[in-house]
Amino acid sequence: MKDREATILDAARRLFLRYGVKRTSMNDISQEAGISRQTLYNAYSNKDAVLCALIRDHAEQAHVEILAGLETTTELGAQLDLVFDRVVVSAYDLLMEAPNSADLVEGFNSISQAEIDAAYAQVRTLLAQLLAPHKAAIGENGLGVQQLADFVQRMAKAAKTTASNRAHLLDLLQTLKIATLKLAGV
């Protein structure tokens, strides 16, 4: 990513977290980034494009961090912890730090939802790769690897949005991990 784009996304991230997506304008982003509006519009056609790029950047960073962490562990439980931490817990923590987190979530629209869906598809693919060595045990439990990967990703996402607090989130993810390990025969 170019320095200019990174500067823009960092500025947008700060503003979206502080004020929410709806209350942040392209002018606000250009001022926060210390660039002209024209420079901003040369990089991103509108606020939706900035939001999509921000979601994509966050997902890519998380994926890189997960892959780096996977190089040091082969145990499925630790691998699931790593995925949950980078995909679910870090996003939860980020939202809880945002004074306008409800507005931030509401600011996601159908355009940005496609980016979010793509990020979750990437997580499902990664989970399927982690579960693949346990295909036989998963099959003995009447499931397929893709089916279990889809379930784990969707339940982790649901835990993030329904947990009453961080401790509850961690408890839900621990329960999901234990169930997944049992289904995988670990």
N, C-alpha and C positions, 0 to 999 in steps of 0.2 A: 504494500500500500504506500502510496506517495505521502510525503510529509504533510502536504497541504490537506489531503483527505483525512489523514490521521488527526490533524489539528481540528478540522471541521467536526469529525465524529466525537472527539473528546469534548468539544464545546457543546455539541448537541446532547451528549450523554449527561453532562452536568446540568444543562437547562431542563431537559426532560425529567430528570430525577428531582430537580428543585421545584419546577412549576407544572410539570405534566406536559403531555404532547399537545393537547388542545390549546393551552395558554402560551405556547412557545411559537414565535413567528420566525420566518426565514431571516428577517431583519435582526431579531434577537440572536440568532445563531451566528450571523456574520459579525455582529458586534462582539460577541463572546469569543469568537475565534480570532478576532483582530484582522479581519479581511473585509474587502468590499463586498457588497451584495452581488455585484456582477461576477466576482471570483467565485462566490458561493454558487450562483446559478450556473456558472460554467462547469462546476463539478457535479451539481445535483439540480435537477430540473424543478424540484419542489420538496416540501417537507416530507411527503410520503417516501420519496427517493432517499432522503437522509435517514429516515426511520428504518427503511428496509436495509440500507447499507450498515446501519448500526446493529441491527439484529444479526445480519450475516457476519459482521466482524466479531460480535460477541460469541456466536456459535463456532466460528473458526478458531478463535482463541481457546475456547473450552475444549474443542476437539484436539488441538495441538497439545494442550496440557494433559489431557487424558492419555493420548498416545505416548507422551513422554513418561507418564506415570506407569503405564502398562509395561514399559521396558524393564521395570524393576520388580514386577510381581507376576506370578503365574497362578496364584490361588484365586479361585472364582469369587470368594467372599470379599477379598481385598479389592479385586477389580470392580465389583459392584459398588463397593464403598466409594471408590474413586469416581466412577461415573455419576453416582448420586450426588457426591459432593460438588463436582464441577457443573453439573446440569441442573440440579434441583436446589441444593442448599445455598450455593453461591447466588443464584437468582432470587431465592427467598430473602436472603440477607440484604441484597441490593434493594429489593422492593421495600423491606422493612425500614431501611435507612432513609427512604424517600418520603418527605413530608406530604407529597401529593401522589402517593402510590396508586390510589384509586383512579385518579385522573390519568396517570401513566398507563394503567391497564386499559382504561376506557379509550385511550388514544390509539390503541391498536385497532386497525380497521381491516377490511377484506384484503387490501393490498399487502399490508404488513403481515396479515395472518398467513399468507402464502409463504412468506419467508420463515415464519415460525414453524409452519408445517414441514418445510424442507429441513429445518434444523432438527426437528423431532424424528424425521425419517432417517437422518444421518445417525441419530442416537440408536434407533431401532436396528439399523444395519450393524452398528458396532456391538450392540448387545447380542445380536444373532451370532456374530463372530466369536464372542466370548462364550456363548452357550453351545456352539457347534461341537466342541469336543465331548459334550455330555448328551449328544443326540440320542443315544440308545436309552439312557435312563429317562430322558424326557419323553421319549416315545412310549416307554413302559408305563408312563403315567397318563397316556392317552393324548399327548400334546406333540406338536411339532416345534422345532426350534424357532421358526419365524413367529408362530403363534404365541409362544412364551415371551419372546423378545417384545412383541407388540403389547402384550399384557403388562409386562414390567415397566415399559416406557410410559404407558398411559396411566398406570397406577401411581408411578412416581410423580407424574405431572399432577394428577388429582390430589396427591398428598400435599404438594406445594400450595395448591389453591384452597384446600379445605382445612389444613392444620390450624389449630387455635393459637399456637405459638411455636417457637423454634424447637423446644423440647418435644412437643407433640409431633412435629415434623420428623425429627430424628427417630422417634419411637415408631412412627408409621413406616419409615424407610427401613428400619431394622427388621420390622415384621415382614416387609416385602422381601428383604434379602434372605431371611430365614426360610420363607416359603419357597423362594426361587431355588435356594440351595437344596432343599428337600426334593423339589421336583427334578432337579438336575442330578440327584443321587450323590450329592456331596455331603 
